[in-house]
Amino acid sequence: MIRTALCALMLACALTAPGLADAARVEALATRIAPEAERRADLYKSAPAAPADAPAPGDALLADLTDFALAARALSLEIEASGGPQDLRCIFRGMSGDVTDRITALDAAQTRADLSRAYTEIARLAGQAQRIASDPELAAASAPAPCMGE
């Protein structure tokens, strides 16, 4: 199930056109994702050696993560189209890619400890997105770096 969602995410990212997302959408999704990911990370800390549970079909967090990845990618494209700061464009493009990595980590988790780490990373990513999307000056203060793959 996660692999199918991941393939759909990659296809959608490739086809997403500028203008479909903005910082408010990224911030709203990150605001929803962070506390749920933190809750799950804490939940899976108990019995860390127990086998990992597969996400339930129709898991709302996975849907939010997919929406977040698409919104972050679209925001990156919007910034690029408008001639905005390269560092912001790279940050949001990177966040979109990070979601793919986090979904892969959830899929590969063998134990509850693995799940806890993956959800902790998702919460961290969402927290960063909240801060950057709500205050673009934070991103502008970051040292610019070229986007990976360019």
Helices and strands as residue ranges (DSSP letters): H 2-15, H 23-45, H 60-81, H 86-108, H 112-134, H 136-141
